Amino acid sequence: MKNLMVLLLIVLVPFSCFSQNSTKKDKEQPEMKPSQNEDGEWELTVIDTQFDYFLSAVARPISQYSEASLKTKNTFLVNEWNGYHNSGKYRNIIESGIDYDPRENYGIKFEYKLYQVFAYVYWKYGLRMNGLSGSDAIR
């Protein structure tokens, strides 16, 4: 009887560990998603205290961009970012994917802020992405 219980324990422990790992893995797939505020404008929240400094003191002003050019750049950069995220490359920098629909009209403020996230990652961590313009790759 004692041997049967030990055998049962040995068989059941791996199954319980396996089921916990699969649930944990599902929860570890965070994704940045744009959200609309009460005014209907799209928002992007960046949780890094240095990002606000970067936007105000380092980044090129919004007036130097058009919404169409930012949308084109962001489409390319989001694909590159999500590719890195899905492959596990740069795990210490890229912790989540980005849910971005290029057909959605997010507005210039959102497009600008998203683009500056990529410029910020280069500025802070040195991760230069292929879609980032040379003039925005400030270090």
C-alpha positions as CSV (number, residue, x, y, z in Angstrom):
1,M,0.0,0.0,0.0
2,K,2.8,2.4,0.9
3,N,4.6,1.6,-2.4
4,L,1.3,2.3,-4.3
5,M,1.0,5.8,-2.7
6,V,4.6,6.6,-3.5
7,L,4.1,5.5,-7.1
8,L,0.9,7.5,-7.3
9,L,2.7,10.6,-5.9
10,I,5.5,10.2,-8.4
11,V,3.1,10.0,-11.3
12,L,0.8,12.9,-10.3
13,V,3.5,15.5,-9.3
14,P,4.8,16.0,-12.9
15,F,1.2,16.5,-14.1
16,S,0.4,19.1,-11.5
17,C,3.7,21.0,-12.3
18,F,2.9,20.9,-16.1
19,S,-0.6,22.3,-15.7
20,Q,0.8,25.2,-13.5
21,N,3.5,26.0,-16.0
22,S,1.1,26.3,-18.9
23,T,-1.2,28.7,-17.0
24,K,1.8,30.7,-15.9
25,K,3.1,31.0,-19.4
26,D,-0.3,32.3,-20.6
27,K,-0.2,35.0,-18.0
28,E,3.4,36.0,-19.0
29,Q,2.3,37.3,-22.4
30,P,1.5,40.9,-21.5
31,E,0.7,43.2,-24.3
32,M,0.7,47.0,-24.6
33,K,-2.8,48.0,-25.8
34,P,-3.8,51.5,-26.8
35,S,-6.9,52.8,-24.9
36,Q,-9.2,55.7,-25.5
37,N,-9.8,58.3,-22.9
38,E,-13.1,60.0,-22.1
39,D,-12.6,62.5,-24.9
40,G,-12.2,59.7,-27.4
41,E,-8.5,60.3,-27.9
42,W,-6.1,57.3,-28.0
43,E,-3.7,57.1,-25.1
44,L,-0.4,55.2,-24.6
45,T,0.8,54.9,-21.0
46,V,4.6,54.5,-20.5
47,I,5.6,53.5,-17.0
48,D,9.1,54.9,-16.9
49,T,9.9,58.1,-15.1
50,Q,12.7,59.0,-17.6
51,F,10.4,58.8,-20.6
52,D,8.7,62.1,-19.7
53,Y,12.1,63.7,-19.4
54,F,13.1,62.2,-22.8
55,L,9.9,63.6,-24.4
56,S,10.4,67.1,-23.1
57,A,14.2,67.5,-23.3
58,V,15.6,65.0,-25.8
59,A,13.0,64.0,-28.4
60,R,12.4,66.1,-31.6
61,P,9.2,68.1,-31.3
62,I,5.9,66.8,-32.6
63,S,5.8,69.6,-35.2
64,Q,8.6,68.0,-37.1
65,Y,6.5,65.0,-38.1
66,S,3.4,64.3,-40.1
67,E,0.8,61.8,-38.9
68,A,1.2,59.7,-42.1
69,S,5.0,59.4,-41.8
70,L,4.6,58.4,-38.1
71,K,2.0,55.8,-39.0
72,T,4.2,54.3,-41.6
73,K,7.2,54.2,-39.3
74,N,5.2,52.8,-36.4
75,T,3.7,50.0,-38.5
76,F,7.2,48.9,-39.4
77,L,8.6,49.4,-35.9
78,V,5.8,47.6,-34.1
79,N,6.3,44.6,-36.4
80,E,10.0,44.6,-35.6
81,W,9.3,45.0,-31.9
82,N,6.7,42.2,-31.8
83,G,9.1,40.0,-33.7
84,Y,11.8,40.5,-31.1
85,H,9.2,39.9,-28.3
86,N,7.9,36.7,-29.9
87,S,11.4,35.4,-30.5
88,G,12.6,36.3,-27.0
89,K,15.4,38.5,-28.3
90,Y,16.3,41.4,-26.0
91,R,14.2,40.0,-23.2
92,N,15.7,42.4,-20.7
93,I,14.4,45.3,-22.7
94,I,11.3,44.1,-24.5
95,E,8.9,42.8,-21.9
96,S,5.6,42.9,-23.9
97,G,4.2,43.0,-27.3
98,I,2.4,45.9,-28.8
99,D,-1.2,45.6,-30.0
100,Y,-1.3,48.1,-32.9
101,D,-3.7,48.3,-35.9
102,P,-2.3,50.4,-38.7
103,R,-5.8,50.8,-40.1
104,E,-7.0,52.5,-36.9
105,N,-6.9,56.3,-36.8
106,Y,-5.1,56.9,-33.5
107,G,-4.2,60.6,-34.1
108,I,-0.9,62.4,-34.3
109,K,-0.3,62.6,-30.5
110,F,-0.6,58.9,-30.1
111,E,1.5,58.1,-33.2
112,Y,4.2,60.6,-32.0
113,K,4.3,59.1,-28.5
114,L,4.5,55.5,-29.8
115,Y,7.3,56.5,-32.2
116,Q,9.1,58.2,-29.3
117,V,8.9,55.0,-27.3
118,F,11.2,53.4,-29.9
119,A,13.5,56.4,-29.9
120,Y,13.6,56.3,-26.1
121,V,14.5,52.6,-26.1
122,Y,17.5,53.4,-28.3
123,W,18.4,56.4,-26.2
124,K,18.2,54.6,-22.9
125,Y,19.3,51.0,-23.8
126,G,21.1,51.3,-27.1
127,L,18.6,49.1,-29.0
128,R,18.5,50.5,-32.5
129,M,15.6,49.3,-34.5
130,N,15.7,49.3,-38.3
131,G,12.7,51.5,-38.7
132,L,14.0,54.3,-36.6
133,S,15.2,57.3,-38.5
134,G,18.8,58.3,-38.1
135,S,17.9,61.8,-36.8
136,D,15.8,60.2,-34.1
137,A,18.4,57.8,-33.0
138,I,19.9,60.2,-30.4
139,R,22.4,58.8,-27.9
